[in-house]
Amino acid sequence: HRAVEMRHEIDAGARRMHAAVLRNLAAVYMDQGRLADAVPALEEGLEFFSQLGDRRWQAGMLASLGDAHRLQGRSEQALSCFQQSLALCRELDYPRGEAMNCASLGRLSQDTGRREDAARWYAQSARLFHQIGEPRREAQSLASLGETLATAGRQEDATVAWRQALAIFKELGAPEAAQVVAQLEEDDP
């Protein structure tokens, strides 16, 4: 019996390693802009993680697949992937994954002209990043929220979001502070 158990452990380890290689390969493809190559690698990796029952990695693969679809202009596929990933992150009580998906849903909503949805998603991601202590990502979400609100004609709300982002970026000594200053100056000449 022990030999059979060891064989199952080795098989599971090999599948996990293969899935991790696919995830890394997909990341390289995405960095190179080779989205058509990234999607099959992500889909295959997702299948491996599903077979292994690794729900956290399934969530990550779904989010990456959503990004690839979004960048290819496949809004409906992207939305489905992000929603599935978000649901898994919530089930797993994984707030960082939840925050990342909210930010991704904000970008997708912004890309498709759904500004109010984008603002809601960015605000939610900023709140979650604040709760888990990731100030840079919180500020990035606030800056994106400001941009979305400004595009929607909500200048006062945009200014509030940008000022919050700027305060965090300055505290971190982050170079993004200059971009937010430029947005605030453009908003109030």
C-alpha positions as CSV (number, residue, x, y, z in Angstrom):
1,H,0.0,0.0,0.0
2,R,2.8,2.4,0.8
3,A,4.2,2.0,-2.7
4,V,0.8,2.9,-4.2
5,E,0.6,6.0,-1.9
6,M,4.1,7.1,-2.9
7,R,3.2,6.7,-6.6
8,H,0.1,8.9,-6.1
9,E,2.2,11.5,-4.3
10,I,4.8,11.5,-7.0
11,D,2.1,11.8,-9.7
12,A,0.5,14.7,-7.8
13,G,3.8,16.4,-7.4
14,A,4.6,16.0,-11.1
15,R,1.2,17.5,-12.1
16,R,1.7,20.4,-9.7
17,M,5.2,21.0,-11.2
18,H,3.8,20.9,-14.7
19,A,1.0,23.3,-13.8
20,A,3.6,25.7,-12.3
21,V,5.7,25.5,-15.4
22,L,2.6,26.3,-17.5
23,R,1.8,29.3,-15.2
24,N,5.3,30.6,-15.6
25,L,5.4,30.1,-19.3
26,A,2.1,31.9,-19.7
27,A,3.5,34.8,-17.6
28,V,6.5,35.0,-20.0
29,Y,4.1,35.0,-23.0
30,M,2.0,37.8,-21.5
31,D,5.1,39.9,-20.8
32,Q,6.1,39.4,-24.4
33,G,2.6,40.3,-25.6
34,R,2.1,36.8,-27.0
35,L,-1.4,36.6,-25.7
36,A,-2.5,33.9,-28.3
37,D,0.2,31.6,-26.8
38,A,-0.6,32.5,-23.2
39,V,-4.2,31.5,-23.3
40,P,-3.7,27.8,-24.1
41,A,-1.0,27.6,-21.4
42,L,-3.3,29.2,-18.9
43,E,-6.2,27.0,-19.8
44,E,-4.0,23.8,-19.5
45,G,-2.6,25.0,-16.2
46,L,-6.1,25.8,-14.9
47,E,-7.1,22.2,-15.8
48,F,-4.1,20.8,-13.9
49,F,-4.8,22.9,-10.8
50,S,-8.5,21.9,-11.0
51,Q,-7.5,18.2,-11.1
52,L,-5.3,18.7,-8.1
53,G,-8.1,20.5,-6.2
54,D,-5.8,23.5,-5.6
55,R,-8.5,26.2,-5.5
56,R,-6.2,29.1,-4.7
57,W,-4.1,28.4,-7.8
58,Q,-7.3,27.9,-9.8
59,A,-8.3,31.4,-8.8
60,G,-4.9,32.7,-9.8
61,M,-5.0,31.0,-13.2
62,L,-8.6,32.2,-13.8
63,A,-7.5,35.8,-13.0
64,S,-4.5,35.5,-15.4
65,L,-6.7,34.1,-18.0
66,G,-9.1,37.0,-17.5
67,D,-6.2,39.4,-18.0
68,A,-5.3,37.7,-21.3
69,H,-8.8,37.8,-22.5
70,R,-9.2,41.5,-21.5
71,L,-6.0,42.4,-23.3
72,Q,-7.3,40.6,-26.4
73,G,-10.6,42.5,-26.3
74,R,-12.6,39.5,-25.2
75,S,-14.7,41.2,-22.6
76,E,-17.3,38.5,-21.9
77,Q,-14.6,35.8,-21.5
78,A,-12.6,38.1,-19.2
79,L,-15.6,38.9,-17.1
80,S,-16.5,35.2,-16.7
81,C,-12.9,34.4,-15.6
82,F,-12.7,37.3,-13.2
83,Q,-16.1,36.5,-11.6
84,Q,-15.1,32.9,-11.2
85,S,-11.8,33.8,-9.6
86,L,-13.4,36.4,-7.4
87,A,-16.0,33.8,-6.2
88,L,-13.2,31.3,-5.4
89,C,-11.2,34.0,-3.5
90,R,-14.2,34.9,-1.4
91,E,-15.0,31.2,-0.7
92,L,-11.3,30.7,0.4
93,D,-11.3,33.9,2.5
94,Y,-8.4,35.2,0.4
95,P,-8.7,39.0,0.5
96,R,-5.6,39.7,-1.5
97,G,-7.0,37.6,-4.4
98,E,-10.4,39.3,-3.9
99,A,-8.7,42.8,-4.1
100,M,-6.7,41.9,-7.2
101,N,-9.9,40.6,-8.9
102,C,-11.8,43.8,-8.0
103,A,-9.0,45.9,-9.5
104,S,-9.1,43.7,-12.6
105,L,-12.9,44.1,-12.8
106,G,-12.4,47.8,-12.5
107,R,-10.0,47.8,-15.5
108,L,-12.4,45.7,-17.5
109,S,-15.4,47.9,-16.7
110,Q,-13.4,51.0,-17.6
111,D,-12.2,49.4,-20.9
112,T,-15.9,48.7,-21.8
113,G,-17.2,52.1,-20.8
114,R,-19.0,51.0,-17.7
115,R,-17.6,53.8,-15.5
116,E,-19.9,53.4,-12.5
117,D,-19.1,49.7,-12.3
118,A,-15.4,50.6,-12.7
119,A,-15.6,53.1,-9.9
120,R,-17.4,50.6,-7.6
121,W,-14.7,47.9,-8.3
122,Y,-11.8,50.3,-7.8
123,A,-13.3,51.6,-4.5
124,Q,-13.7,48.0,-3.3
125,S,-10.2,47.0,-4.3
126,A,-8.8,50.1,-2.5
127,R,-10.7,49.2,0.7
128,L,-9.5,45.6,0.6
129,F,-5.9,46.6,-0.1
130,H,-6.1,49.0,2.9
131,Q,-7.5,46.3,5.1
132,I,-4.7,43.8,4.3
133,G,-1.9,46.4,4.5
134,E,-0.9,46.9,0.9
135,P,-0.6,50.7,0.6
136,R,0.9,50.8,-2.8
137,R,-1.9,48.8,-4.4
138,E,-4.4,50.8,-2.4
139,A,-3.0,54.0,-3.8
140,Q,-3.0,52.5,-7.3
141,S,-6.6,51.6,-7.0
142,L,-7.4,55.1,-5.7
143,A,-5.6,56.7,-8.6
144,S,-7.5,54.5,-11.0
145,L,-10.7,55.4,-9.2
146,G,-9.8,59.1,-9.6
147,E,-9.2,58.7,-13.3
148,T,-12.5,56.8,-13.7
149,L,-14.5,59.4,-11.8
150,A,-12.9,62.3,-13.8
151,T,-13.8,60.5,-17.0
152,A,-17.4,60.2,-15.7
153,G,-17.4,64.0,-15.1
154,R,-17.3,63.7,-11.3
155,Q,-14.3,66.0,-10.8
156,E,-14.8,66.6,-7.0
157,D,-14.9,62.9,-6.3
158,A,-11.9,62.3,-8.6
159,T,-9.9,65.0,-6.7
160,V,-10.7,63.3,-3.4
161,A,-9.5,59.9,-4.7
162,W,-6.4,61.4,-6.2
163,R,-5.5,63.3,-3.0
164,Q,-5.8,60.1,-1.0
165,A,-3.6,58.2,-3.6
166,L,-1.1,61.1,-3.5
167,A,-0.8,61.0,0.3
168,I,0.0,57.3,0.2
169,F,2.4,57.5,-2.7
170,K,4.3,60.4,-1.0
171,E,4.5,58.4,2.2
172,L,5.9,55.5,0.3
173,G,8.3,57.7,-1.8
174,A,6.7,56.1,-4.8
175,P,7.3,57.6,-8.3
176,E,3.6,57.3,-9.1
177,A,3.2,60.5,-6.9
178,A,4.3,62.6,-9.9
179,Q,1.6,61.2,-12.1
180,V,-1.1,61.9,-9.5
181,V,0.2,65.5,-9.1
182,A,-0.1,65.9,-12.9
183,Q,-3.6,64.7,-12.8
184,L,-4.5,67.0,-10.0
185,E,-2.9,70.0,-11.8
186,E,-4.7,69.1,-15.0
187,D,-8.0,68.8,-13.1
188,D,-7.5,72.2,-11.4
189,P,-5.4,74.4,-13.7
